[in-house]
Amino acid sequence: MKIHERVKRGKKVWTVDGKINGKRQRSNFETKRAAEAYLKTIDKEPELSAWWAGLTLTDRFDLKAALDIAKEDGFTLLAVAQNQAVSGRGKTHLKKMTLAEAIGYSGIDRRWKNDPNAKTKSGFLGDKAMANLSVGSLNTLRSGLYNFMNFAGPDLQCTAVTAELIKSWLHAGGDKENNWKPTTQKNMSGHLRNFFNWCVRQNVISKDLNPVSQLEKINLESFDPYVLNVDECRQILKLCYEEHAECLPLLVLNLFCGFRPSETRRLKTSKGRDCNFNWEDNEVVLKARQTKTKMRRYVEMSPNCLEWLKLQKFDLPIVNANHKWNKFLQSAKVELAYSDGWPHDCIRHSFCSYGLRSTDNAGKVALQAGNTERVLFQHYLKLVSKADAKAFWNILPEEKLKAAA
């Protein structure tokens, strides 16, 4: 491209002459300075084309929308940027994040020997992993958030999530349409509340537009815990001893000491400081890292608990305990002829109910179970008779009963 000075219709002009994309183009200007400025823009066109190609589709739409508004109101985008740099200084502006970017990754999934989906920690899950959230809680959180992301779409902007979208997800039962019960709906909405509160703190969405805050609270019916009767306790103990002997210590500690199943899987019988069993005082000492509440706990082993533990030599932890325990529960469900599934946490409910009825000491029972008295009465307690409580704490192995007779 070159600039020529010439006369057109009796008037001096400067002409920029040359080829653009293989076609000759000529543009006339009244001043040489204007012609030189135009020539500079032509020289920079390949650079501008490359810059435009590097923009995402979302950025292009944003630029076009901003330009349309600026033209309609009679100002330029440059003027907007200059004004914002002065008047908007010190103000916080929202970040643009898709659901996939905001939810992120928790890093390596320890349930896999070689995690095929291992990625660098990022987003909300990455922050929770760095906060040392327990593996079980992290997996539950990740499962719920990924379910919502699959339902809404990973490329959806966080600011585009509405309360209506969340409600449709809850009513549909997730991306697999599982027809969730109110308890599951409340738990899932809790995961989203946790996530969107993080988005507010990270300036991804504004506090006023938090979609979860617009949802109504899900009220649940009062919980009526299921308690195994004395005969059912004897049946599952006998079944476990005869067909699932490796799980017997887990069942005994769950039933007569009130341990959570997850806590029994963390117990160790090894010698040294890692051992959780104090056989001199007949106590089990749980370290803070082994409990759900992250608090150290002492649990006294009852006489019948000790008798059941003496039936066989055992080493804890057992390999693949979670799978073996679930297999035992399936057998127990068949043994007791439960058609609607195994009642939730019924073994611990039994310990709490029989323990409180026999001691009338809610503080002691709650301390052994690793709960507060309020939680004990709200979630675990079901009234049983004094006679049943006495019979429960006298459930002994058949060999012991025969010897006593």
C-alpha positions as CSV (number, residue, x, y, z in Angstrom):
1,M,0.0,0.0,0.0
2,K,1.3,3.4,-1.0
3,I,0.2,7.1,-0.5
4,H,0.0,9.3,-3.7
5,E,-0.7,13.0,-3.8
6,R,-2.9,14.0,-6.7
7,V,-5.6,16.3,-7.9
8,K,-9.2,15.1,-8.1
9,R,-12.0,17.4,-9.5
10,G,-9.7,20.4,-9.0
11,K,-9.0,19.5,-5.4
12,K,-5.8,18.1,-3.9
13,V,-6.2,14.7,-2.2
14,W,-4.0,12.0,-0.8
15,T,-4.8,8.5,-2.1
16,V,-4.0,5.2,-0.4
17,D,-3.6,2.7,-3.2
18,G,-2.8,-1.0,-3.1
19,K,-4.2,-4.6,-2.8
20,I,-6.1,-6.0,0.2
21,N,-6.8,-9.7,0.2
22,G,-5.9,-9.8,-3.5
23,K,-8.2,-7.0,-4.6
24,R,-7.1,-3.4,-5.5
25,Q,-8.5,-0.7,-3.2
26,R,-8.1,3.1,-3.4
27,S,-9.2,5.4,-0.6
28,N,-9.0,9.2,-0.8
29,F,-8.3,11.6,2.1
30,E,-8.3,15.3,2.4
31,T,-5.1,15.4,4.5
32,K,-1.9,13.4,4.4
33,R,-2.1,12.8,8.1
34,A,-5.5,11.0,7.7
35,A,-4.1,8.9,4.9
36,E,-1.1,7.8,7.0
37,A,-3.4,6.9,9.9
38,Y,-5.6,4.8,7.6
39,L,-2.5,3.1,6.3
40,K,-1.4,2.2,9.8
41,T,-4.7,0.5,10.5
42,I,-4.4,-1.5,7.3
43,D,-1.0,-2.7,8.3
44,K,-2.3,-3.8,11.7
45,E,-5.3,-5.7,10.3
46,P,-3.7,-9.2,10.4
47,E,-2.8,-8.6,14.0
48,L,-6.4,-7.5,14.8
49,S,-7.8,-10.5,13.0
50,A,-5.6,-12.8,15.1
51,W,-6.7,-11.1,18.3
52,W,-10.4,-11.4,17.3
53,A,-9.9,-15.1,16.5
54,G,-8.5,-15.7,19.9
55,L,-11.6,-14.4,21.7
56,T,-14.2,-16.9,23.0
57,L,-17.7,-16.8,21.6
58,T,-18.9,-15.4,24.9
59,D,-16.4,-12.5,24.8
60,R,-17.4,-11.7,21.2
61,F,-21.1,-11.5,22.2
62,D,-20.2,-9.3,25.2
63,L,-18.3,-6.9,23.0
64,K,-21.1,-6.7,20.5
65,A,-23.7,-6.1,23.2
66,A,-21.5,-3.4,24.8
67,L,-20.9,-1.7,21.4
68,D,-24.7,-1.7,20.6
69,I,-25.4,-0.1,24.0
70,A,-22.7,2.5,23.5
71,K,-23.9,3.4,20.0
72,E,-27.5,3.7,21.2
73,D,-26.5,6.1,24.0
74,G,-24.0,8.0,22.0
75,F,-20.6,7.1,23.5
76,T,-17.7,4.9,22.6
77,L,-16.4,1.8,24.3
78,L,-13.1,3.5,24.9
79,A,-14.9,6.3,26.8
80,V,-16.7,3.6,29.0
81,A,-13.4,1.9,29.8
82,Q,-11.7,5.3,30.7
83,N,-14.7,6.3,32.9
84,Q,-14.7,2.9,34.7
85,A,-11.0,3.2,35.4
86,V,-11.6,6.4,37.3
87,S,-15.1,6.1,38.9
88,G,-15.1,2.4,39.4
89,R,-11.7,2.2,41.1
90,G,-11.8,0.1,44.4
91,K,-15.1,-1.6,43.5
92,T,-15.3,-5.4,43.3
93,H,-16.5,-6.9,40.0
94,L,-17.9,-10.4,39.5
95,K,-15.7,-13.1,37.9
96,K,-17.0,-15.1,35.0
97,M,-17.0,-18.8,35.8
98,T,-18.8,-21.8,34.3
99,L,-20.1,-24.5,36.6
100,A,-17.3,-26.8,35.6
101,E,-14.6,-24.2,36.4
102,A,-16.2,-23.2,39.7
103,I,-16.9,-26.7,41.0
104,G,-13.4,-27.8,39.9
105,Y,-11.5,-30.9,41.1
106,S,-10.5,-32.3,44.5
107,G,-7.3,-33.9,43.1
108,I,-6.6,-37.6,43.4
109,D,-9.5,-39.9,44.5
110,R,-7.9,-42.2,47.1
111,R,-10.5,-44.9,46.5
112,W,-8.6,-45.7,43.2
113,K,-5.1,-47.2,43.2
114,N,-4.4,-45.2,40.0
115,D,-7.1,-42.6,39.7
116,P,-7.9,-42.2,35.9
117,N,-9.5,-38.8,36.5
118,A,-6.8,-37.3,38.7
119,K,-6.4,-33.6,38.1
120,T,-4.9,-30.6,39.8
121,K,-6.9,-29.3,42.7
122,S,-9.1,-26.4,41.6
123,G,-12.3,-24.5,42.3
124,F,-14.6,-25.2,45.2
125,L,-13.7,-28.9,45.6
126,G,-10.0,-28.0,45.5
127,D,-10.5,-25.5,48.4
128,K,-12.4,-28.1,50.4
129,A,-9.6,-30.7,49.8
130,M,-7.1,-28.1,51.0
131,A,-9.3,-27.5,54.1
132,N,-8.7,-31.1,55.0
133,L,-12.3,-32.2,54.6
134,S,-12.7,-35.9,55.4
135,V,-12.6,-38.3,52.4
136,G,-16.1,-39.5,52.9
137,S,-17.5,-35.9,53.1
138,L,-15.5,-34.8,50.1
139,N,-16.8,-37.7,48.0
140,T,-20.4,-37.0,49.0
141,L,-20.0,-33.3,48.2
142,R,-18.4,-34.1,44.8
143,S,-21.1,-36.6,43.9
144,G,-23.9,-34.1,44.6
145,L,-22.3,-31.2,42.7
146,Y,-21.3,-33.3,39.7
147,N,-24.9,-34.5,39.5
148,F,-26.2,-30.9,39.4
149,M,-23.5,-29.9,36.8
150,N,-24.5,-32.8,34.6
151,F,-28.2,-31.7,34.9
152,A,-27.6,-28.0,34.2
153,G,-24.7,-28.3,31.8
154,P,-21.0,-27.8,32.6
155,D,-20.7,-24.7,30.4
156,L,-23.5,-22.8,32.1
157,Q,-22.3,-19.6,33.8
158,C,-22.7,-19.6,37.6
159,T,-24.6,-16.3,37.3
160,A,-27.1,-17.9,35.0
161,V,-28.2,-20.5,37.6
162,T,-31.7,-19.7,38.9
163,A,-33.8,-20.9,41.8
164,E,-36.2,-22.4,39.2
165,L,-33.4,-24.5,37.7
166,I,-32.4,-25.8,41.2
167,K,-36.0,-26.7,42.0
168,S,-36.5,-28.5,38.7
169,W,-33.3,-30.5,39.5
170,L,-34.6,-31.4,43.0
171,H,-38.0,-32.4,41.7
172,A,-36.6,-34.4,38.8
173,G,-34.4,-36.4,41.2
174,G,-31.1,-35.4,39.7
175,D,-29.7,-36.1,36.2
176,K,-30.8,-39.7,36.5
177,E,-34.4,-38.9,37.6
178,N,-34.2,-41.0,40.8
179,N,-37.3,-39.6,42.4
180,W,-35.6,-38.3,45.5
181,K,-37.2,-38.3,49.0
182,P,-37.4,-35.1,51.0
183,T,-34.3,-36.1,53.0
184,T,-32.2,-36.5,49.9
185,Q,-33.6,-33.2,48.5
186,K,-32.6,-31.4,51.6
187,N,-29.1,-32.9,51.6
188,M,-28.6,-32.0,47.9
189,S,-29.8,-28.5,48.4
190,G,-27.3,-28.3,51.3
191,H,-24.5,-29.1,48.9
192,L,-25.5,-26.4,46.6
193,R,-25.9,-23.9,49.4
194,N,-22.3,-24.7,50.5
195,F,-21.1,-24.2,46.9
196,F,-22.9,-21.0,46.1
197,N,-21.8,-19.4,49.4
198,W,-18.3,-20.1,48.2
199,C,-19.1,-18.5,44.9
200,V,-20.3,-15.3,46.8
201,R,-17.0,-15.3,48.8
202,Q,-15.0,-15.7,45.5
203,N,-17.0,-12.8,43.8
204,V,-18.4,-15.2,41.2
205,I,-22.0,-14.2,42.0
206,S,-23.4,-11.4,44.1
207,K,-24.9,-12.1,47.5
208,D,-28.3,-10.6,46.4
209,L,-28.5,-13.0,43.5
210,N,-27.6,-16.2,45.4
211,P,-30.1,-18.7,43.9
212,V,-30.1,-21.0,46.9
213,S,-31.2,-18.2,49.3
214,Q,-34.4,-17.9,47.2
215,L,-35.4,-21.6,48.0
216,E,-37.9,-22.5,50.7
217,K,-36.6,-24.5,53.6
218,I,-37.4,-28.2,53.2
219,N,-39.1,-29.4,56.5
220,L,-38.8,-33.1,57.3
221,E,-41.1,-35.3,59.3
222,S,-39.9,-36.1,62.8
223,F,-37.5,-39.0,62.7
224,D,-38.6,-42.2,64.4
225,P,-35.5,-44.4,64.9
226,Y,-35.7,-48.2,64.4
227,V,-34.4,-50.3,67.2
228,L,-33.7,-54.0,66.9
229,N,-35.4,-56.1,69.5
230,V,-33.4,-58.5,71.7
231,D,-34.2,-61.6,69.6
232,E,-33.1,-59.8,66.4
233,C,-29.8,-58.8,68.1
234,R,-29.2,-62.4,69.0
235,Q,-30.0,-63.5,65.4
236,I,-27.6,-61.1,63.7
237,L,-24.8,-61.9,66.2
238,K,-25.2,-65.6,65.5
239,L,-25.4,-65.0,61.8
240,C,-22.3,-62.9,61.8
241,Y,-20.3,-65.4,63.9
242,E,-21.3,-68.3,61.7
243,E,-21.1,-66.8,58.2
244,H,-19.2,-63.5,58.4
245,A,-16.8,-64.1,61.2
246,E,-14.3,-61.5,60.1
247,C,-17.0,-58.8,60.6
248,L,-17.9,-60.0,64.1
249,P,-15.7,-57.5,66.0
250,L,-17.2,-54.6,63.9
251,L,-20.7,-55.7,64.7
252,V,-20.0,-56.2,68.5
253,L,-18.4,-52.8,68.8
254,N,-21.2,-51.2,66.8
255,L,-23.9,-52.9,68.9
256,F,-22.5,-52.9,72.4
257,C,-20.2,-49.8,72.3
258,G,-22.1,-47.5,70.0
259,F,-19.3,-47.0,67.5
260,R,-20.2,-45.7,64.1
261,P,-19.5,-48.3,61.3
262,S,-17.0,-45.8,59.8
263,E,-15.2,-45.6,63.2
264,T,-15.0,-49.4,63.6
265,R,-13.2,-49.6,60.3
266,R,-10.5,-47.2,61.6
267,L,-9.7,-49.2,64.8
268,K,-6.4,-50.9,65.2
269,T,-5.3,-53.9,67.4
270,S,-1.6,-53.6,66.6
271,K,0.9,-53.3,69.4
272,G,2.3,-50.0,70.4
273,R,0.9,-46.5,70.5
274,D,-1.4,-47.0,67.5
275,C,-3.4,-49.6,69.3
276,N,-6.9,-48.5,70.3
277,F,-7.7,-51.2,72.8
278,N,-6.8,-50.9,76.5
279,W,-7.5,-54.5,77.8
280,E,-6.5,-53.6,81.4
281,D,-9.3,-51.1,81.8
282,N,-11.6,-52.7,79.2
283,E,-11.7,-49.5,77.2
284,V,-11.4,-48.5,73.5
285,V,-9.6,-45.2,73.0
286,L,-10.5,-43.4,69.8
287,K,-8.0,-40.8,68.6
288,A,-9.4,-37.5,67.3
289,R,-8.6,-38.3,63.7
290,Q,-10.6,-41.6,63.9
291,T,-13.9,-40.0,65.0
292,K,-16.5,-38.2,63.0
293,T,-16.6,-35.3,65.4
294,K,-12.7,-35.0,65.4
295,M,-12.7,-35.3,69.2
296,R,-10.9,-37.9,71.3
297,R,-13.2,-40.4,73.0
298,Y,-13.0,-43.2,75.6
299,V,-15.6,-46.0,75.3
300,E,-16.1,-48.7,78.0
301,M,-16.6,-52.2,76.8
302,S,-19.5,-54.0,78.5
303,P,-19.1,-57.5,79.9
304,N,-21.1,-59.1,77.1
305,C,-19.1,-57.2,74.5
306,L,-15.9,-58.7,75.9
307,E,-17.4,-62.2,75.8
308,W,-18.3,-61.8,72.2
309,L,-14.8,-60.5,71.3
310,K,-13.2,-63.4,73.1
311,L,-14.9,-65.9,70.8
312,Q,-12.1,-65.6,68.2
313,K,-8.8,-63.9,67.7
314,F,-9.1,-60.8,65.5
315,D,-7.0,-58.2,63.9
316,L,-8.2,-54.7,63.0
317,P,-8.5,-53.1,60.6
318,I,-9.7,-55.8,58.2
319,V,-9.0,-55.6,54.5
320,N,-11.9,-54.3,52.3
321,A,-14.0,-53.8,55.4
322,N,-16.6,-51.6,53.7
323,H,-17.5,-54.3,51.2
324,K,-17.6,-57.1,53.8
325,W,-19.7,-55.1,56.1
326,N,-22.3,-54.3,53.4
327,K,-22.3,-58.0,52.5
328,F,-23.1,-58.9,56.1
329,L,-25.9,-56.3,56.2
330,Q,-27.5,-57.9,53.1
331,S,-27.4,-61.3,54.8
332,A,-28.9,-59.8,58.0
333,K,-31.7,-58.2,56.0
334,V,-32.6,-61.6,54.6
335,E,-32.2,-63.3,58.0
336,L,-34.7,-60.9,59.6
337,A,-37.0,-60.8,56.6
338,Y,-36.8,-57.1,56.0
339,S,-38.5,-56.3,52.7
340,D,-37.9,-52.5,52.7
341,G,-34.2,-52.5,53.1
342,W,-32.0,-52.4,56.2
343,P,-33.2,-49.7,58.7
344,H,-30.9,-46.8,58.8
345,D,-28.3,-46.9,61.6
346,C,-30.5,-49.3,63.6
347,I,-27.6,-51.0,65.4
348,R,-26.4,-47.7,66.9
349,H,-30.0,-46.8,67.7
350,S,-30.3,-50.0,69.6
351,F,-27.2,-49.3,71.7
352,C,-28.4,-45.8,72.6
353,S,-31.9,-46.8,73.4
354,Y,-31.0,-49.8,75.6
355,G,-28.1,-48.0,77.1
356,L,-30.2,-45.0,78.2
357,R,-33.0,-47.2,79.6
358,S,-30.6,-49.3,81.7
359,T,-28.5,-46.4,83.1
360,D,-30.8,-43.4,83.0
361,N,-27.7,-41.4,82.3
362,A,-28.1,-39.5,79.0
363,G,-24.8,-37.7,79.3
364,K,-22.8,-40.9,79.6
365,V,-24.6,-42.6,76.7
366,A,-24.2,-39.6,74.5
367,L,-20.5,-39.3,75.4
368,Q,-19.9,-43.0,74.5
369,A,-21.8,-42.6,71.2
370,G,-19.9,-39.4,70.3
371,N,-23.0,-37.2,70.3
372,T,-24.7,-34.5,72.4
373,E,-27.7,-35.2,74.5
374,R,-29.9,-33.2,72.2
375,V,-28.8,-35.3,69.2
376,L,-29.3,-38.4,71.2
377,F,-32.9,-37.6,72.0
378,Q,-33.7,-36.2,68.5
379,H,-32.2,-39.0,66.3
380,Y,-31.3,-42.1,68.3
381,L,-33.6,-42.7,71.2
382,K,-36.6,-45.0,71.2
383,L,-38.3,-46.0,74.4
384,V,-37.8,-49.7,75.3
385,S,-38.7,-51.5,78.5
386,K,-36.4,-52.0,81.5
387,A,-36.8,-55.8,81.0
388,D,-35.7,-55.6,77.4
389,A,-32.7,-53.3,78.3
390,K,-31.6,-55.9,81.0
391,A,-32.0,-58.7,78.5
392,F,-30.0,-56.8,75.9
393,W,-26.9,-56.3,78.1
394,N,-27.1,-60.1,78.9
395,I,-26.9,-61.3,75.3
396,L,-24.0,-63.7,75.5
397,P,-22.6,-66.3,73.2
398,E,-24.3,-69.7,73.4
399,E,-21.1,-71.4,74.7
400,K,-21.1,-69.0,77.6
401,L,-24.7,-69.6,78.3
402,K,-24.2,-73.4,78.3
403,A,-21.2,-73.1,80.6
404,A,-23.2,-70.9,83.0
405,A,-26.1,-73.5,83.0
